[in-house]
Amino acid sequence: MRHERRLYSLLGFLLLAAVVYLNWPPGSGGGGGGLKLPVPWLQPRMSFAGRNGTHFVDAATGAPLYVNGWNSYWLLSARSPALAAEMLRRGRRMGLAVCRTWAFSDGGPGALQISPGRFSEAVFQVLDYVIYEARRNHIRLILCLVNNLDNFGGKAQYVQWAQAAGANVTNSTDSFFSHPTIKGYYKDYVKVILTRRNSYSGIRYCDEPAIFAWELMNEPRCVSNSTGPHLQAWIAEMAAYVKSLDSNHLVTVGTEGFYGPGTAERLGVNPGEWAASLCSDFIQNSAVEHIDFASVHAYPDSWLPKASLEEKVRYLSNWVDSHLNDSEHILKKPVLFSEVGYLQHSDGNSTVDREIILRIVYDKINDSARKLQAGGGALIWQLMVEGTRTYGDDFSIVARDHPSIYSLITEQSCRLQMLYGKEDPEWQCSIPP
């Protein structure tokens, strides 16, 4: 009898702990925020995202998975973890299933990676918290591992580290893709990230289903087009390395989708001749064996600054169609339009124009989903919450401040949900069919 009482007391305590843990508000303690009780079985149930041919699937059930999502690159850098948690909650309210964000901050103030192999545990705990909160909100993250740009360090920081260590490295950031020392720095970073055990959940990142995919680099480009073969080899090497450490997750490159000289018949699809000189090539880069899906960006307003809205619409329609067709018939892989952005203009028409541009992409993704084809989803660039203006750019919006955009995003979530059921069992579509 005494044994049974002890057992019931233990079960009661564990149940209470679980209830408290799952309902603890953000920002209540720890390096990132919230209560830490790193017990894997206390985490909400969630399955990995996988791939079957040209479409994403729920890896547990095999059900087709088409995603509506968004970018908030700033979650790791937010001045308060509560801001990141609020962004994830708002995404969930719109039925969004995937958020793309940075899993890097290299060198400089507040860095995650202070120098090669040296990390800030406090900043790492913020990333822990972002992943933990994403799972609590039934959102999967695309985590990008390094920047092509200098923001948050990027490949330039890796080159500077190698030079400081005495490596024979040129000043060109193209060295990032070929120099053994720099490639070693990147691999070491990747290994630390993928094998990290989350201080909030107790789950290693490589075993965390709230991570949708790893992205090798944000918008890889080169200074010299002759570096193209080095970039291609780098993609193959690093994708294989990620897969050697983590067989659970999808991997993508992070390209913008520009066609290169290797696919001359597609050069007319690019927004200008300049796009073919950046040494990325959508088809060649995405065809690498260990790359699970292709990525494309779409910025018709900034890529074609002098074009009329009608011309931008025609361009975008052709841009999306070309990548959908190539992914379906040549790559035979899903394609994710992982950044879709439109500039905020001072003339007052930017919300209407953004809605037109976004609807073109959404309609084509919905059509692809109905046919069970390669258009895996689209992610708007980018969404913010109040108090994050520091991290904004000319494409950023607080969705609820733009009711028509908010409704359009939610409507797309509803359309995809109606096709293949709920990813989030607690989210209810509020827009009638």
N, C-alpha and C positions, 0 to 999 in steps of 0.2 A: 504493500500500500504506500509506504514511504517512497519507494522507488518510482511509483506512478506519479505521485505528487511532484517529485523533482522533475520528472519528464515533462509533465504539463506546465510547470513553472518555466522550464527552459523553452518549450515551444511558445509559450505566451510572451516571453521576453524577446525571442527572435521575431515573432509576428509584430510586436510593438516596434522593434528596431527597424523592421522593413517598412512599416507605415510611416514612421518618422523620416526615414532616409528618402523615401520616394516623394515625400511632400515637403522636404526642407527647402526653404526659400534660398535663392541665390544670394551670394555676397555675405553669407553668415559666418565665414571663417575659412581658414586654409589659405594657401598661396594663390589659388584661383578664385575660390568663392564656394560657399555651400558646405554642407557637412560631409566629412570624409568617413566612409565606412566601406573600405575596398574589398567587398565580398562579391565575386563574380555572379553568384546565383541570385543576388538581390536585384540585378539589373533587369529592366523590362525586356521581354522576349522580342527577338528581332532576328531576321535571317540575312545572310549575305546576298548581295547583288551578284549575278552571274551573267553569262552570255550563252546564247544558243544560236549559232549562225549569225544572222544579221540583226538580231534583237536582244535586248537585255531581258533577263528573267530573274524571278525569285529563285535563288539557288536551292531552297528547301522544297519548293513545290513545283518548280518548272513553269510557273505561270508567267506570261509575258509582262514585262515591266517597261512602261513608257513614262518618262518623268517630266514634271514641270518643276523648275527650280530657280535659283537665284545666286548671285554673287554677293558676298560681303567679305572682301579680302581682309578686313580690319579686325576680325574677331580676336585674333591673338594679341593685337596691339591696343585694344580698347582700354581706356583709362580705368574702367571698372568692369569686372566680370559680369555684373548685373546687366550691362548694356548688351553684351554678347548673348546672355540668356534671354533678354527681352526680344532681340532680333530673331532668335530661333523660335520663340513662342509666336511671334507675329507671322513668321513664315508658315508655321503649322496652321495658323488660323486661316490662311489663304489656300490651304491644301497643298503647299509646296513640299516636295519630297526630298530634294537634294540641294545642298548649299556648297558652293565652291569657295574655298578660303585658303589663305597662306598657312603653311606649316613650316615657315622659315622666317628668320630675322637674323641676318648675318653681319656681325660687327656693328659698331656704333652704339649709341645709348639704347638701353632696353633690349639688347640683342638676346636672342635665344642661344645662338652659337657665337660666343664671345671671340673665339679663335678656333682654329681647327682642333676638334676633339675636346674643346672646353665649353661647357654649357652653363647657363643660368638655371638652377633648379627652380627658382621662383617663377621664371617665365615658362619653363616646361610645365609647371603645375597649372598655369593658365591654359595651355594647350590641352592638358588633361581634362580640365574643367569644360572646355568647349566641346570636346568629344563626348564627355559624360552627359552634358546638357542636351546635345544633339540626340543622343539615344533616348533620353527622357521625353523628348518631343517627337520621337519617331521620325527623325530626319537623318539622312545619310550625308556624309561629307565627302567632297572631292578635295583631297589635301595635296596642294602643290608644294614641291620640294625645293625649288630655287627659282630666282627671277632672272630673266634675260636682262631686264632693266637694272639701273643702279639703285632703285628704291629698295630699301631693306637689305642692302648689301649687293645682292645679285652676283652674277659671274665676275664682275669687276673686282669685288671683294676677294673672291677666291684667287684671282690673278695677283692681287696685292699681297695676299698671305704667302703665296708661293715665292714671290720676289723677295719678301722680307726674310724668308727661310733660306735664301741663297740659291734658289733654283734658277736655272738659265731659261727665263721666260721673257718673251717680248712684251711690250706694253699693250699689244692688241688683245682685246678680250676674247678673240677667236681662239686663243691658247686654251681657254676653258675646255674646249671639246677634244683636245689632242694631247696636252701635256700630261705625262704619267703622274706627276706629283699632284696636280689639280684634280685629275680623275680619282686619285686615291683619297683626297680630301672629301670629294663628293660621295664616294662609296662609304667612307667611314661615317659621314653624316647620315646617309640613308640607313645604314645598319643600326645606328643609335635610335633613330626615329622608329623604325619598324619593330625593334625589339623592346622598346620602352614599355614598362608596365605602368598603367594608369594609376595614379595615386588616389583617385576617387572611386574607381570601379574594381581595381585589382586585375584588370584584363590587359594583356599585351596588345599593342596597336595592331600587330599582325593577326590577332585573333578577334578583333572588334568588328562586328557586323555593321555598326553605325558609320563605318568608313566605306563609302561607295567605291572609291578608286584612288590610286596614287597617280599624280600627274608629274612627269619628269621635270618639266620646266614651263614657266609661264612665257609663252610667245617666243620660242627660240628663233633667233636671227643671227646672222654673221655680218661682220664688217666687209669682208671680201668674199665674193661669190666662189672663189677657189676653195673655200673652207667647206663647201657643201658636202664632199665625201667624208670629211671628218665629222660633221654633224650627223650624217647618216650612220656612220660607224659607232658614234657615241650613243645614239638612240638604241641601236641593237645591243650594245654592250650593257648599258644601264638598265634597259628593260629586262634583259636576261638576269642581271644581278638582283633586281627587285624580286623577280619571280623565284630566284634561288632561296630568298629569305622568307618569302610570303606567297604561298600558293592559294590563299583564300581570296585575295582581292584582284580586281581589275586594274589594268595599267593603261594609261594613255600618254601621248607625247606632250600635248599642250599647244600644238601649232595653231596658227591663225587660219590655215586653210588655203594659203596662196599656192598656186601651181608654179613649178619651176621649169627650167629649160628642158628637163628630162621628159616633160609632157607638153611639148610645144603646141600640140593641137588644142590644149586647154588654156593657153596664155590669154586668150581674149576674154576669158571669164574673170580674170583678175581686175581689180579696180584701177589699175594703171601699169605702165611698163615697170615702174619702180618695184612692184611687188615680186617680180621674178628675179630680182637681184639680191634677195635677202638670204639666199642659199637654203631656204626651206622648200620642200616639195610635198604637197598634200598626199599624193598617191604613194610616192616612194617612202616617205616617212611613216605613213600609217600602215604600210604593208608589212612592216617588220614583224617577225613571227610572234614575239611576246607582247606586242601591242594589241590590246583586246578591242579597243574602239578608237575611232577617229575623232578629232576635235576640230571645230571650226569657230571662228569669231565673225561677227558681222557688225560693222560700223559704217553704214552707207553715208551718214551725214559727214563724218570726219574724213572718210576715204575719198568722197566726191564732194568737196566743199563748195564747188561752183555749180553743181548740178541742181536742177529744179527738183521739187518733191516727186514729180511724175517720173523723172529720169532715175531718181534714187529707188523708187518703187520697182521700176523695170529691172534695174541692176540687181537689187536684192532678190527678186523673184528668180532670176536666172542663176544667181550665186547659190541660192539654197537648192534649187532643182539640180544643178550640176553636181553638188556634193552628195545629195541624196542618191542620185543615179550611180555615181562612181562608187559610193559605199555599198550599194545594193548589188551591183553587177560586176565591179572590178575587185574591190577590197573584200566584199562579202563579210563585212563587219558593221556593227552599229556606228552611227555618227551622232555626236552630241554637239549642238550649237551652244558651246559653253560660255560664250559672251555675246549678248545681243544688246547693243547700246545705241542711244540717240542723244545728241547734245541738248542741253537746256539752253534755249534761246531767250533773249530779252524781249523778243517781239510778241510774246504771249501765245504763239502758236505751237510751242514745242510739245505741249501735252497732247494736242490733237495729232501732230505729226508722229510723235512717239507711238501713239496708239495705232496709227496706220501701219507703221513699220513692224511693230510687235505682232499685230494681227496677221500679217503676211506669214511670218515665221510660224506662229501658232497654228494657223490653218493648215500649213503644209505638214507640220508634225502630226497634227490630228489625222490628216488624210493618210499619212504613212502608217500611223498606228492602226487605223481601221483595216489596212491591207496587210498588217503584220510585217512591215518592211523596215528598212534600216534607220529611219529617222527616229532616234531614241529619245529625243527631248530637246528642250531649250532652256537656257538660264539667262535671265535678264541681268544686265550690268547697270548699276548695282543698287541694292537696297540698303537703307540706313534707318536708324532710329534717332529721336531727338537726343542731342548731346554728343553726336559723333561727327559733327561738321568738319572737324580737323582731318578726318579720314576721307572726306568726300572729294569728288572731282566734278567735272562739267557734265557727267552722265548720271550722277547720283540723285536719288529721290527717296523721300519718305513716302511709302506707297499710300498710306491713308490720307496724305495731303493732296492726293490726285485721285479722286473717287473713280473716274472713268478707267484709269490704269489699274487701280485696285480691283475693280469689277472684272476687267479683262483677264487679269492674272487668275483670279478665283474661278472665272468661267472656264479657263483652260484646264485648271485642276479638275473641275467637275466633268468636263468632256472626257478626259483620260480615265477618270474614275469610272464613268459609266461604261466605258469600253471593256475594261479588264478588272473591275472591282477595286476594293479598297486596299491601299498599302497601309494606311493608318486606320485601325479599326475604330478609333475614337473621333475621327474627323468626319463631319457630316456636310455634304454639299448643300449650300444654302441657296443655290440658284436652280430654279425648276428647269427640267429638260425642255 
